[in-house]
Amino acid sequence: MPLPPLSNDETLAIRFWRNLRVSIPVAFWFAVLIVLNLSQTLSLVIKPVSPSTFRRFNRWCANFWWGGCVVFAERFNGTKIIVSGKDLPTDENVLVVSNHQQMPDITTIMALARGKGRLGDLKFFVKNALKWVPGVGWGMQFLNCPFLKRDWSADREKINATFATLVNERIPMWLVSFVEGTRATEAKIRASAEWAVDRGIEPTRHVLIPRTKGFVASVEGLGGHLNAVYDFTIGYVEGVPSLWQFITGRVKQIHVHVRRFPSDELPKIEAELKQWLLDRFYEKDALLEEYYETGAFPAEVRAAE
């Protein structure tokens, strides 16, 4: 089963100090984000004249603000990302699939993207309601992120339009998809395992059975624009942290195992592509089993750049 949530067993005084020391930086950085949102809105004037300039400016905004979040975690809080597996290239358009446990999964992926100079190219499949959230949600509307209503019939047209924009305008991308569909918890994994058994599918212990429909649509919709699929397996040490625990410095290490699969090696038949993704999650489940037993992924020797 997955790690339990990271405990809150620190004394009240320590928790108070942790909250106090980050309150001013967090408030300041959120204010910066709102200013960036305003700048992004003003950049709409440029879009009809020069779409490429519009994209470059908004890429810079994402790189600047997300980069600040990564640097804050690394330098202010001392969080280290320990990476094993494939050393990724810097010039590919990719679909990123990852296990999903909590919000710090996202900052971990940001750290990996920043190490490859691709932070501003990150795009996420996100809930439709998030687009109205001040700051992050507003900003992501300018980055060609697909917003989902969790209803495939309602989402299909918008997602295909997003894919068409990415492909036709040759927009650089690391498109992140948490194909489990939700955060993995003990209760959800138990329910996922029961669902799998009912359908004659091998259950998993540490991840949810992935939802394959969106993955297949992404691979097919991105076509030749997609160079590879990156598979990230994220493991925490003492427990799965909340976003606030991460921000306040409770997390000193996060481990990530990286695999790369060239797009021209992916199956072309839909049923086989669905099974391909399922097989990757069985492998991911085994990786996490080993990680929880040994405290390390295979050949874990380097830190994120």
Backbone as CSV, one residue per row, in Angstrom:
resi,resn,N_x,N_y,N_z,CA_x,CA_y,CA_z,C_x,C_y,C_z
1,MET,0.845,-1.201,0.000,0.000,0.000,0.000,0.875,1.243,0.000
2,PRO,0.327,2.418,-0.375,1.147,3.630,-0.429,1.568,4.070,0.963
3,LEU,2.553,4.970,0.984,2.937,5.552,2.258,1.754,6.304,2.857
4,PRO,1.654,6.339,4.179,0.614,7.160,4.811,0.976,8.632,4.670
5,PRO,0.043,9.523,4.955,0.372,10.957,4.941,1.502,11.259,5.926
6,LEU,2.316,12.236,5.585,3.390,12.661,6.472,2.786,13.167,7.777
7,SER,3.308,12.709,8.883,2.710,13.026,10.176,2.910,14.494,10.544
8,ASN,2.071,14.965,11.443,2.209,16.315,12.016,2.599,16.195,13.486
9,ASP,3.647,15.401,13.743,4.017,15.120,15.123,5.020,16.112,15.708
10,GLU,5.309,17.183,14.987,6.193,18.203,15.539,5.473,18.978,16.634
11,THR,6.246,19.599,17.500,5.636,20.394,18.558,4.958,21.623,17.974
12,LEU,4.056,22.177,18.725,3.344,23.364,18.278,4.303,24.513,18.009
13,ALA,5.343,24.632,18.829,6.313,25.718,18.665,7.070,25.583,17.346
14,ILE,7.470,24.350,17.000,8.198,24.140,15.747,7.304,24.417,14.550
15,ARG,6.058,23.951,14.634,5.138,24.207,13.525,4.880,25.705,13.360
16,PHE,4.743,26.402,14.484,4.535,27.852,14.429,5.725,28.530,13.752
17,TRP,6.937,28.090,14.117,8.129,28.700,13.528,8.210,28.404,12.033
18,ARG,7.900,27.174,11.645,7.920,26.833,10.219,6.935,27.702,9.443
19,ASN,5.740,27.860,9.983,4.731,28.678,9.301,5.155,30.133,9.222
20,LEU,5.756,30.627,10.304,6.154,32.039,10.352,7.257,32.342,9.345
21,ARG,8.235,31.452,9.243,9.402,31.724,8.407,9.076,31.730,6.915
22,VAL,7.969,31.072,6.529,7.634,31.065,5.107,6.499,32.013,4.767
23,SER,5.853,32.590,5.760,4.657,33.390,5.488,4.957,34.600,4.605
24,ILE,6.027,35.310,4.896,6.354,36.495,4.091,6.800,36.106,2.683
25,PRO,7.736,35.135,2.511,8.092,34.731,1.143,6.910,34.233,0.327
26,VAL,6.014,33.453,0.953,4.864,32.927,0.220,3.926,34.061,-0.196
27,ALA,3.654,34.986,0.705,2.778,36.120,0.382,3.387,36.968,-0.732
28,PHE,4.684,37.198,-0.648,5.359,38.003,-1.683,5.293,37.308,-3.033
29,TRP,5.567,35.996,-3.043,5.616,35.287,-4.313,4.238,35.146,-4.933
30,PHE,3.199,35.067,-4.098,1.841,35.061,-4.635,1.505,36.419,-5.253
31,ALA,1.944,37.498,-4.613,1.715,38.841,-5.167,2.410,38.986,-6.519
32,VAL,3.620,38.430,-6.625,4.327,38.446,-7.906,3.517,37.716,-8.968
33,LEU,2.905,36.603,-8.585,2.106,35.827,-9.522,0.913,36.625,-10.030
34,ILE,0.264,37.375,-9.154,-0.878,38.180,-9.584,-0.429,39.261,-10.572
35,VAL,0.736,39.844,-10.325,1.282,40.834,-11.266,1.567,40.171,-12.611
36,LEU,2.110,38.968,-12.572,2.360,38.237,-13.812,1.058,37.940,-14.546
37,ASN,0.001,37.582,-13.789,-1.310,37.358,-14.407,-1.777,38.594,-15.169
38,LEU,-1.586,39.762,-14.548,-1.968,41.012,-15.212,-1.152,41.202,-16.494
39,SER,0.149,40.923,-16.410,1.002,41.056,-17.586,0.581,40.075,-18.677
40,GLN,0.214,38.867,-18.264,-0.239,37.873,-19.237,-1.524,38.326,-19.926
41,THR,-2.411,38.925,-19.159,-3.651,39.439,-19.750,-3.358,40.528,-20.773
42,LEU,-2.446,41.422,-20.431,-2.070,42.485,-21.359,-1.403,41.932,-22.612
43,SER,-0.757,40.768,-22.484,-0.062,40.186,-23.636,-1.037,39.710,-24.712
44,LEU,-2.332,39.621,-24.370,-3.323,39.247,-25.376,-3.356,40.243,-26.534
45,VAL,-2.927,41.480,-26.277,-2.872,42.486,-27.337,-1.872,42.076,-28.417
46,ILE,-0.818,41.368,-28.001,0.233,40.962,-28.930,-0.176,39.759,-29.767
47,LYS,-1.025,38.916,-29.219,-1.309,37.618,-29.832,-1.760,37.697,-31.285
48,PRO,-2.702,38.584,-31.666,-3.114,38.621,-33.074,-1.992,39.061,-34.017
49,VAL,-1.085,39.864,-33.509,-0.001,40.398,-34.335,1.154,39.409,-34.432
50,SER,1.524,38.826,-33.299,2.669,37.907,-33.263,2.405,36.798,-32.252
51,PRO,1.753,35.723,-32.679,1.488,34.611,-31.758,2.752,34.036,-31.131
52,SER,3.856,34.021,-31.879,5.101,33.470,-31.342,5.640,34.327,-30.200
53,THR,5.521,35.660,-30.321,5.951,36.545,-29.239,5.072,36.352,-28.012
54,PHE,3.772,36.204,-28.236,2.832,35.938,-27.147,3.225,34.662,-26.402
55,ARG,3.539,33.606,-27.147,3.909,32.340,-26.516,5.236,32.457,-25.766
56,ARG,6.206,33.143,-26.385,7.504,33.290,-25.724,7.377,34.059,-24.423
57,PHE,6.551,35.098,-24.403,6.383,35.879,-23.182,5.735,35.038,-22.085
58,ASN,4.699,34.302,-22.436,4.019,33.496,-21.415,4.865,32.307,-20.983
59,ARG,5.695,31.792,-21.880,6.654,30.762,-21.482,7.625,31.355,-20.452
60,TRP,8.073,32.584,-20.695,8.983,33.234,-19.749,8.304,33.408,-18.387
61,CYS,7.036,33.806,-18.389,6.312,33.978,-17.122,6.267,32.671,-16.337
62,ALA,5.945,31.567,-17.031,5.887,30.267,-16.359,7.257,29.856,-15.854
63,ASN,8.272,30.047,-16.678,9.627,29.671,-16.289,10.094,30.484,-15.084
64,PHE,9.762,31.759,-15.063,10.193,32.641,-13.981,9.511,32.259,-12.668
65,TRP,8.166,32.102,-12.704,7.462,31.886,-11.438,7.649,30.457,-10.934
66,TRP,7.471,29.478,-11.808,7.696,28.095,-11.386,9.141,27.887,-10.965
67,GLY,10.061,28.547,-11.681,11.466,28.429,-11.319,11.724,28.947,-9.915
68,GLY,11.047,30.035,-9.546,11.183,30.554,-8.191,10.693,29.562,-7.151
69,CYS,9.619,28.843,-7.480,9.108,27.816,-6.552,10.137,26.703,-6.351
70,VAL,10.772,26.278,-7.439,11.771,25.215,-7.363,12.983,25.668,-6.565
71,VAL,13.464,26.882,-6.848,14.636,27.404,-6.149,14.340,27.583,-4.662
72,PHE,13.141,28.033,-4.341,12.755,28.191,-2.935,12.841,26.860,-2.201
73,ALA,12.315,25.809,-2.820,12.343,24.491,-2.185,13.774,23.994,-2.020
74,GLU,14.592,24.208,-3.039,15.950,23.689,-3.004,16.843,24.452,-2.030
75,ARG,16.772,25.773,-2.062,17.743,26.586,-1.326,17.228,27.047,0.032
76,PHE,15.972,27.400,0.108,15.428,27.890,1.373,15.071,26.728,2.287
77,ASN,14.502,25.673,1.696,14.066,24.529,2.499,15.031,23.348,2.448
78,GLY,15.990,23.380,1.528,16.955,22.285,1.443,16.404,20.994,0.886
79,THR,15.346,21.062,0.078,14.762,19.863,-0.512,15.617,19.383,-1.683
80,LYS,15.972,18.115,-1.680,16.804,17.545,-2.741,16.012,16.487,-3.491
81,ILE,16.069,16.578,-4.818,15.429,15.585,-5.679,16.500,14.587,-6.114
82,ILE,16.325,13.326,-5.733,17.271,12.271,-6.084,16.706,11.487,-7.259
83,VAL,17.453,11.451,-8.362,16.949,10.888,-9.615,17.718,9.626,-9.971
84,SER,17.007,8.629,-10.467,17.625,7.428,-11.005,17.009,7.121,-12.357
85,GLY,17.665,6.215,-13.095,17.119,5.828,-14.378,17.703,6.618,-15.518
86,LYS,16.888,6.940,-16.490,17.319,7.526,-17.753,17.696,8.994,-17.594
87,ASP,18.843,9.379,-18.183,19.215,10.789,-18.278,18.551,11.363,-19.526
88,LEU,17.609,12.258,-19.346,16.751,12.697,-20.441,17.419,13.739,-21.326
89,PRO,17.073,13.751,-22.619,17.544,14.821,-23.506,16.821,16.130,-23.200
90,THR,17.230,17.185,-23.872,16.680,18.516,-23.572,15.780,19.069,-24.671
91,ASP,15.646,18.364,-25.779,15.015,18.974,-26.949,13.818,18.195,-27.473
92,GLU,13.156,17.409,-26.608,12.054,16.589,-27.082,10.705,17.148,-26.652
93,ASN,9.701,16.920,-27.481,8.309,17.162,-27.105,7.752,15.850,-26.572
94,VAL,7.260,15.877,-25.336,6.966,14.608,-24.668,5.641,14.661,-23.927
95,LEU,5.115,13.462,-23.693,3.995,13.244,-22.789,4.578,12.626,-21.520
96,VAL,4.365,13.276,-20.384,4.874,12.802,-19.107,3.755,12.106,-18.357
97,VAL,3.971,10.852,-17.978,3.031,10.147,-17.114,3.724,9.875,-15.787
98,SER,2.969,9.990,-14.708,3.557,9.845,-13.380,2.516,9.308,-12.414
99,ASN,2.993,8.615,-11.379,2.086,8.310,-10.275,1.758,9.608,-9.542
100,HIS,0.619,9.642,-8.887,0.154,10.892,-8.276,-0.320,10.620,-6.860
101,GLN,0.372,11.248,-5.889,0.036,11.047,-4.489,-0.415,12.329,-3.797
102,GLN,0.259,13.447,-4.130,-0.095,14.730,-3.527,0.464,15.850,-4.386
103,MET,0.162,17.101,-4.019,0.574,18.255,-4.802,2.091,18.378,-4.979
104,PRO,2.927,17.966,-4.004,4.372,18.050,-4.242,4.860,17.210,-5.423
105,ASP,4.036,16.267,-5.922,4.387,15.574,-7.163,4.638,16.591,-8.274
106,ILE,3.826,17.638,-8.303,3.914,18.630,-9.367,5.204,19.431,-9.255
107,THR,5.562,19.844,-8.054,6.805,20.598,-7.894,8.019,19.717,-8.189
108,THR,7.904,18.424,-7.949,8.977,17.503,-8.294,9.182,17.449,-9.804
109,ILE,8.095,17.354,-10.543,8.190,17.353,-12.005,8.738,18.685,-12.498
110,MET,8.371,19.777,-11.843,8.922,21.078,-12.209,10.442,21.106,-12.043
111,ALA,10.923,20.510,-10.959,12.373,20.473,-10.727,13.077,19.698,-11.835
112,LEU,12.499,18.573,-12.260,13.094,17.795,-13.339,13.092,18.584,-14.646
113,ALA,11.977,19.261,-14.935,11.887,20.048,-16.162,12.879,21.210,-16.147
114,ARG,13.024,21.853,-15.001,13.973,22.968,-14.891,15.396,22.490,-15.144
115,GLY,15.729,21.299,-14.658,17.067,20.766,-14.872,17.384,20.525,-16.338
116,LYS,16.354,20.380,-17.162,16.541,20.169,-18.592,16.210,21.415,-19.413
117,GLY,16.020,22.554,-18.753,15.713,23.786,-19.462,14.344,23.803,-20.098
118,ARG,13.394,23.033,-19.549,12.077,22.905,-20.168,10.942,23.329,-19.234
119,LEU,11.258,24.045,-18.179,10.230,24.395,-17.198,9.104,25.209,-17.813
120,GLY,9.446,26.181,-18.647,8.418,27.012,-19.265,7.570,26.280,-20.281
121,ASP,7.993,25.071,-20.673,7.243,24.276,-21.653,6.285,23.291,-21.001
122,LEU,6.219,23.277,-19.662,5.298,22.382,-18.978,3.849,22.771,-19.257
123,LYS,3.046,21.758,-19.500,1.607,21.929,-19.648,0.954,20.757,-18.919
124,PHE,-0.139,21.028,-18.232,-0.773,20.016,-17.403,-2.215,19.789,-17.825
125,PHE,-2.664,18.534,-17.775,-4.096,18.258,-17.780,-4.615,18.613,-16.387
126,VAL,-5.528,19.569,-16.311,-6.001,20.047,-15.013,-7.524,20.135,-15.000
127,LYS,-8.079,20.107,-13.792,-9.523,20.227,-13.628,-10.006,21.575,-14.144
128,ASN,-11.157,21.551,-14.792,-11.691,22.767,-15.398,-11.899,23.880,-14.372
129,ALA,-12.299,23.509,-13.149,-12.558,24.529,-12.130,-11.305,25.316,-11.766
130,LEU,-10.129,24.731,-11.979,-8.890,25.401,-11.592,-8.631,26.660,-12.405
131,LYS,-9.185,26.731,-13.610,-8.901,27.890,-14.457,-9.393,29.202,-13.836
132,TRP,-10.327,29.112,-12.878,-10.856,30.325,-12.260,-10.148,30.665,-10.945
133,VAL,-9.160,29.888,-10.572,-8.430,30.142,-9.326,-7.387,31.226,-9.577
134,PRO,-7.417,32.333,-8.821,-6.430,33.394,-9.025,-5.006,32.876,-8.908
135,GLY,-4.151,33.378,-9.753,-2.753,32.993,-9.704,-2.461,31.862,-10.665
136,VAL,-2.322,30.664,-10.130,-1.922,29.518,-10.934,-2.950,29.213,-12.019
137,GLY,-4.233,29.163,-11.660,-5.273,28.836,-12.628,-5.355,29.855,-13.745
138,TRP,-5.344,31.119,-13.378,-5.374,32.172,-14.394,-4.179,32.042,-15.335
139,GLY,-3.002,31.837,-14.754,-1.798,31.771,-15.569,-1.791,30.606,-16.533
140,MET,-2.331,29.452,-16.106,-2.288,28.269,-16.954,-3.178,28.401,-18.183
141,GLN,-4.125,29.340,-18.160,-4.964,29.555,-19.332,-4.169,30.096,-20.512
142,PHE,-3.009,30.683,-20.233,-2.177,31.265,-21.294,-1.135,30.278,-21.817
143,LEU,-1.137,29.037,-21.309,-0.059,28.095,-21.614,-0.524,26.880,-22.412
144,ASN,-1.725,26.954,-22.989,-2.269,25.826,-23.754,-2.429,24.569,-22.904
145,CYS,-2.799,24.743,-21.640,-3.072,23.589,-20.788,-4.483,23.077,-21.067
146,PRO,-4.668,21.776,-21.218,-6.019,21.236,-21.406,-6.781,21.214,-20.076
147,PHE,-7.933,21.875,-20.027,-8.777,21.876,-18.834,-9.893,20.844,-19.024
148,LEU,-10.059,19.991,-18.010,-10.964,18.852,-18.134,-12.153,18.965,-17.191
149,LYS,-13.324,18.538,-17.676,-14.521,18.462,-16.844,-14.783,17.043,-16.351
150,ARG,-13.852,16.127,-16.633,-13.974,14.714,-16.242,-15.140,14.013,-16.937
151,ASP,-15.586,14.586,-18.044,-16.616,13.963,-18.873,-16.053,13.916,-20.283
152,TRP,-15.684,12.706,-20.742,-14.955,12.615,-21.998,-15.741,13.206,-23.170
153,SER,-17.032,12.995,-23.178,-17.830,13.541,-24.286,-17.800,15.062,-24.287
154,ALA,-17.736,15.663,-23.080,-17.671,17.129,-22.985,-16.264,17.644,-23.231
155,ASP,-15.266,16.849,-22.867,-13.875,17.293,-22.971,-13.285,17.083,-24.360
156,ARG,-13.795,16.125,-25.104,-13.124,15.674,-26.315,-12.841,16.812,-27.294
157,GLU,-13.839,17.641,-27.568,-13.670,18.689,-28.575,-12.596,19.688,-28.159
158,LYS,-12.613,20.102,-26.877,-11.623,21.070,-26.411,-10.223,20.473,-26.398
159,ILE,-10.122,19.209,-25.974,-8.807,18.567,-25.938,-8.244,18.431,-27.344
160,ASN,-9.069,18.008,-28.288,-8.597,17.877,-29.663,-8.177,19.224,-30.230
161,ALA,-8.885,20.292,-29.850,-8.501,21.627,-30.302,-7.146,22.027,-29.715
162,THR,-6.927,21.683,-28.448,-5.635,21.970,-27.826,-4.521,21.206,-28.520
163,PHE,-4.758,19.918,-28.788,-3.751,19.119,-29.498,-3.452,19.720,-30.864
164,ALA,-4.495,20.146,-31.564,-4.304,20.723,-32.901,-3.433,21.975,-32.830
165,THR,-3.646,22.798,-31.803,-2.830,24.001,-31.638,-1.373,23.635,-31.381
166,LEU,-1.152,22.681,-30.483,0.220,22.263,-30.171,0.925,21.718,-31.407
167,VAL,0.205,20.921,-32.196,0.802,20.285,-33.371,1.006,21.285,-34.500
168,ASN,-0.040,22.024,-34.832,0.019,22.914,-36.002,0.988,24.069,-35.806
169,GLU,1.099,24.560,-34.565,2.002,25.678,-34.294,3.352,25.212,-33.766
170,ARG,3.546,23.879,-33.723,4.817,23.281,-33.302,5.278,23.849,-31.965
171,ILE,4.391,23.862,-31.003,4.673,24.443,-29.693,5.475,23.447,-28.853
172,PRO,6.632,23.849,-28.327,7.409,22.955,-27.460,6.605,22.581,-26.221
173,MET,6.742,21.339,-25.763,5.887,20.910,-24.654,6.502,19.763,-23.868
174,TRP,6.261,19.813,-22.574,6.261,18.646,-21.693,4.836,18.575,-21.167
175,LEU,4.006,17.742,-21.749,2.596,17.658,-21.379,2.428,16.588,-20.293
176,VAL,2.003,17.018,-19.109,1.952,16.143,-17.939,0.536,15.604,-17.753
177,SER,0.440,14.279,-17.660,-0.853,13.623,-17.456,-0.749,12.655,-16.283
178,PHE,-1.526,12.918,-15.230,-1.632,11.970,-14.120,-2.744,10.986,-14.475
179,VAL,-2.358,9.914,-15.148,-3.343,9.037,-15.771,-4.127,8.192,-14.768
180,GLU,-3.740,8.213,-13.492,-4.552,7.533,-12.488,-5.883,8.265,-12.280
181,GLY,-5.923,9.534,-12.673,-7.158,10.297,-12.611,-7.415,10.995,-11.294
182,THR,-6.692,10.632,-10.260,-6.853,11.233,-8.943,-5.634,10.852,-8.108
183,ARG,-5.541,11.420,-6.913,-4.417,11.107,-6.043,-4.615,9.728,-5.410
184,ALA,-3.538,8.952,-5.398,-3.605,7.606,-4.830,-3.583,7.675,-3.306
185,THR,-4.583,7.087,-2.692,-4.633,6.929,-1.242,-4.890,5.450,-0.955
186,GLU,-4.758,5.065,0.288,-4.985,3.666,0.635,-6.399,3.228,0.258
187,ALA,-7.385,4.064,0.551,-8.766,3.712,0.243,-8.999,3.612,-1.257
188,LYS,-8.425,4.536,-2.021,-8.620,4.518,-3.471,-7.904,3.347,-4.118
189,ILE,-6.730,3.001,-3.602,-6.016,1.845,-4.151,-6.774,0.555,-3.849
190,ARG,-7.355,0.468,-2.675,-8.167,-0.704,-2.332,-9.375,-0.811,-3.265
191,ALA,-10.026,0.322,-3.522,-11.170,0.317,-4.434,-10.733,-0.014,-5.860
192,SER,-9.570,0.499,-6.270,-9.048,0.212,-7.603,-8.743,-1.275,-7.752
193,ALA,-8.179,-1.868,-6.706,-7.864,-3.297,-6.745,-9.131,-4.139,-6.853
194,GLU,-10.167,-3.752,-6.126,-11.435,-4.473,-6.209,-12.034,-4.358,-7.607
195,TRP,-11.948,-3.171,-8.179,-12.441,-2.950,-9.542,-11.689,-3.842,-10.522
196,ALA,-10.361,-3.940,-10.343,-9.544,-4.747,-11.240,-9.920,-6.229,-11.132
197,VAL,-10.070,-6.722,-9.916,-10.416,-8.131,-9.714,-11.768,-8.444,-10.350
198,ASP,-12.722,-7.539,-10.200,-14.059,-7.752,-10.782,-13.997,-7.899,-12.298
199,ARG,-12.977,-7.269,-12.919,-12.863,-7.296,-14.376,-11.772,-8.235,-14.871
200,GLY,-11.251,-9.044,-13.965,-10.243,-10.014,-14.355,-8.894,-9.415,-14.665
201,ILE,-8.633,-8.235,-14.100,-7.355,-7.547,-14.311,-6.503,-7.705,-13.063
202,GLU,-5.205,-7.854,-13.252,-4.306,-7.957,-12.107,-4.342,-6.661,-11.295
203,PRO,-4.599,-6.711,-9.996,-4.643,-5.489,-9.184,-3.239,-4.972,-8.875
204,THR,-3.175,-3.749,-8.412,-1.918,-3.125,-8.013,-1.964,-2.813,-6.522
205,ARG,-0.787,-2.596,-5.937,-0.700,-2.360,-4.494,-0.341,-0.924,-4.142
206,HIS,0.371,-0.225,-5.034,0.910,1.085,-4.691,0.456,2.202,-5.630
207,VAL,-0.143,1.850,-6.736,-0.671,2.831,-7.683,-2.091,2.430,-8.058
208,LEU,-2.806,3.344,-8.669,-4.136,3.046,-9.174,-4.038,2.489,-10.591
209,ILE,-4.989,1.668,-10.977,-5.074,1.223,-12.365,-5.279,2.474,-13.234
210,PRO,-4.425,2.700,-14.236,-4.517,3.955,-15.011,-5.756,4.002,-15.891
211,ARG,-6.194,5.213,-16.142,-7.292,5.446,-17.085,-6.667,5.638,-18.468
212,THR,-6.982,4.768,-19.383,-6.240,4.709,-20.637,-6.805,5.592,-21.748
213,LYS,-8.062,5.992,-21.634,-8.704,6.691,-22.746,-7.993,8.002,-23.083
214,GLY,-7.703,8.807,-22.063,-7.036,10.078,-22.300,-5.612,9.898,-22.804
215,PHE,-4.936,8.871,-22.303,-3.572,8.605,-22.764,-3.570,8.259,-24.245
216,VAL,-4.456,7.376,-24.655,-4.535,6.991,-26.062,-4.865,8.202,-26.925
217,ALA,-5.811,9.019,-26.472,-6.183,10.211,-27.232,-5.006,11.171,-27.365
218,SER,-4.188,11.271,-26.321,-3.031,12.166,-26.356,-1.997,11.684,-27.365
219,VAL,-1.667,10.408,-27.307,-0.673,9.866,-28.229,-1.149,10.006,-29.673
220,GLU,-2.421,9.686,-29.906,-2.946,9.773,-31.264,-3.103,11.226,-31.708
221,GLY,-3.574,12.091,-30.801,-3.820,13.478,-31.170,-2.553,14.280,-31.408
222,LEU,-1.486,13.950,-30.717,-0.224,14.681,-30.872,0.591,14.160,-32.051
223,GLY,0.346,12.943,-32.457,0.945,12.398,-33.671,2.453,12.574,-33.742
224,GLY,2.928,13.064,-34.884,4.355,13.222,-35.114,5.009,14.311,-34.290
225,HIS,4.207,15.140,-33.617,4.773,16.187,-32.757,5.345,15.589,-31.475
226,LEU,4.929,14.377,-31.149,5.348,13.719,-29.912,6.596,12.878,-30.170
227,ASN,7.673,13.195,-29.453,8.931,12.459,-29.613,9.051,11.257,-28.681
228,ALA,8.455,11.360,-27.482,8.646,10.292,-26.506,7.622,10.412,-25.393
229,VAL,7.501,9.327,-24.645,6.754,9.321,-23.384,7.769,9.177,-22.257
230,TYR,7.711,10.095,-21.294,8.553,9.991,-20.099,7.697,9.450,-18.959
231,ASP,8.221,8.452,-18.279,7.509,7.829,-17.169,8.255,8.129,-15.874
232,PHE,7.626,8.882,-14.977,8.232,9.234,-13.694,7.549,8.454,-12.574
233,THR,8.348,7.841,-11.716,7.836,7.180,-10.520,8.389,7.920,-9.319
234,ILE,7.508,8.532,-8.536,7.898,9.407,-7.432,7.714,8.682,-6.107
235,GLY,8.743,8.733,-5.278,8.683,8.109,-3.964,9.085,9.078,-2.869
236,TYR,8.322,9.118,-1.793,8.646,9.961,-0.640,9.295,9.105,0.447
237,VAL,9.809,9.762,1.469,10.638,9.055,2.449,9.857,8.686,3.702
238,GLU,9.391,9.641,4.455,8.752,9.355,5.735,7.236,9.284,5.651
239,GLY,6.685,9.818,4.609,5.243,9.863,4.420,4.938,10.812,3.277
240,VAL,3.723,10.770,2.773,3.335,11.623,1.649,2.977,13.009,2.179
241,PRO,3.720,14.041,1.777,3.485,15.373,2.342,2.360,16.124,1.641
242,SER,1.687,16.976,2.395,0.761,17.925,1.794,1.576,19.057,1.162
243,LEU,0.910,19.892,0.376,1.603,21.029,-0.236,2.166,21.959,0.837
244,TRP,1.396,22.198,1.892,1.868,23.119,2.924,3.051,22.529,3.688
245,GLN,3.037,21.236,3.932,4.196,20.604,4.569,5.430,20.747,3.685
246,PHE,5.231,20.624,2.378,6.343,20.811,1.444,6.846,22.253,1.491
247,ILE,5.928,23.201,1.451,6.315,24.612,1.445,7.051,24.998,2.723
248,THR,6.633,24.431,3.846,7.235,24.806,5.130,8.493,24.015,5.461
249,GLY,8.995,23.228,4.517,10.301,22.622,4.696,10.333,21.277,5.369
250,ARG,9.198,20.567,5.416,9.172,19.245,6.047,9.810,18.163,5.174
251,VAL,9.989,18.437,3.897,10.453,17.398,2.960,11.902,17.682,2.573
252,LYS,12.800,16.792,2.933,14.218,16.987,2.635,14.676,16.184,1.422
253,GLN,14.001,15.086,1.102,14.355,14.288,-0.066,13.099,13.780,-0.758
254,ILE,13.157,13.791,-2.084,12.139,13.137,-2.909,12.891,12.317,-3.948
255,HIS,12.477,11.082,-4.139,13.157,10.179,-5.062,12.293,9.985,-6.309
256,VAL,12.943,9.985,-7.469,12.231,9.830,-8.738,12.994,8.860,-9.634
257,HIS,12.274,7.889,-10.169,12.865,6.986,-11.164,12.301,7.374,-12.526
258,VAL,13.200,7.547,-13.510,12.848,8.086,-14.826,13.039,7.024,-15.905
259,ARG,12.026,6.879,-16.746,12.139,6.015,-17.923,11.680,6.798,-19.153
260,ARG,12.266,6.461,-20.294,11.950,7.139,-21.557,11.586,6.105,-22.617
261,PHE,10.463,6.372,-23.324,9.993,5.466,-24.363,9.766,6.272,-25.645
262,PRO,10.585,6.084,-26.670,10.401,6.818,-27.932,9.016,6.569,-28.514
263,SER,8.424,7.596,-29.071,7.055,7.480,-29.563,6.939,6.501,-30.728
264,ASP,8.012,6.365,-31.532,7.918,5.446,-32.671,7.970,3.980,-32.249
265,GLU,8.217,3.732,-30.947,8.197,2.365,-30.445,6.879,2.021,-29.744
266,LEU,5.963,2.990,-29.640,4.680,2.734,-29.006,3.775,1.938,-29.948
267,PRO,2.881,1.113,-29.393,1.939,0.379,-30.246,1.052,1.334,-31.038
268,LYS,0.654,0.908,-32.211,-0.202,1.726,-33.076,-1.681,1.363,-32.945
269,ILE,-1.968,0.194,-32.421,-3.343,-0.262,-32.265,-3.844,0.159,-30.886
270,GLU,-5.063,0.695,-30.833,-5.594,1.258,-29.592,-5.565,0.273,-28.436
271,ALA,-6.033,-0.940,-28.644,-6.076,-1.932,-27.558,-4.676,-2.236,-27.043
272,GLU,-3.720,-2.290,-27.944,-2.339,-2.578,-27.541,-1.726,-1.396,-26.809
273,LEU,-2.104,-0.177,-27.193,-1.593,1.005,-26.517,-2.156,1.102,-25.097
274,LYS,-3.415,0.722,-24.933,-4.000,0.688,-23.592,-3.271,-0.321,-22.712
275,GLN,-2.990,-1.489,-23.270,-2.277,-2.515,-22.510,-0.847,-2.074,-22.214
276,TRP,-0.249,-1.359,-23.137,1.115,-0.838,-22.931,1.157,0.053,-21.692
277,LEU,0.184,0.965,-21.569,0.149,1.842,-20.402,-0.094,1.043,-19.129
278,LEU,-0.997,0.085,-19.180,-1.264,-0.743,-18.013,-0.006,-1.498,-17.580
279,ASP,0.745,-2.016,-18.550,1.981,-2.733,-18.230,3.004,-1.812,-17.572
280,ARG,3.058,-0.560,-18.011,4.005,0.387,-17.396,3.640,0.621,-15.921
281,PHE,2.338,0.598,-15.615,1.935,0.828,-14.230,2.145,-0.413,-13.368
282,TYR,2.094,-1.593,-13.972,2.492,-2.774,-13.222,3.987,-2.697,-12.882
283,GLU,4.786,-2.224,-13.847,6.219,-2.043,-13.590,6.450,-0.964,-12.539
284,LYS,5.669,0.090,-12.615,5.766,1.172,-11.626,5.417,0.645,-10.229
285,ASP,4.426,-0.205,-10.168,4.025,-0.805,-8.899,5.178,-1.620,-8.302
286,ALA,5.871,-2.369,-9.169,7.018,-3.165,-8.709,8.169,-2.265,-8.275
287,LEU,8.378,-1.165,-8.978,9.421,-0.215,-8.593,9.155,0.353,-7.200
288,LEU,7.919,0.705,-6.948,7.573,1.251,-5.633,7.679,0.188,-4.542
289,GLU,7.340,-1.049,-4.870,7.491,-2.142,-3.913,8.959,-2.249,-3.467
290,GLU,9.860,-2.212,-4.451,11.287,-2.277,-4.129,11.730,-1.035,-3.362
291,TYR,11.224,0.119,-3.781,11.611,1.370,-3.120,11.219,1.362,-1.643
292,TYR,10.018,0.920,-1.349,9.566,0.904,0.043,10.337,-0.128,0.881
293,GLU,10.846,-1.168,0.228,11.628,-2.169,0.945,13.065,-1.740,1.181
294,THR,13.663,-1.052,0.192,15.094,-0.744,0.238,15.406,0.731,0.489
295,GLY,14.429,1.617,0.257,14.672,3.049,0.408,15.308,3.689,-0.805
296,ALA,15.386,2.958,-1.916,16.013,3.510,-3.118,15.433,2.839,-4.354
297,PHE,15.403,3.604,-5.438,15.085,3.026,-6.732,16.358,2.423,-7.324
298,PRO,16.242,1.601,-8.382,17.439,0.996,-8.981,18.437,2.058,-9.456
299,ALA,19.718,1.831,-9.177,20.800,2.702,-9.669,20.548,4.165,-9.327
300,GLU,20.191,4.394,-8.097,19.873,5.761,-7.671,21.163,6.471,-7.295
301,VAL,21.704,7.263,-8.214,23.053,7.793,-8.005,23.190,9.295,-8.228
302,ARG,22.178,9.998,-8.675,22.379,11.396,-9.000,21.229,12.259,-8.509
303,ALA,21.522,13.522,-8.317,20.513,14.495,-7.912,20.038,15.253,-9.141
304,ALA,18.840,15.831,-9.062,18.333,16.640,-10.173,19.274,17.813,-10.412
305,GLU,19.483,18.134,-11.679,20.413,19.208,-12.039,19.861,20.557,-11.600
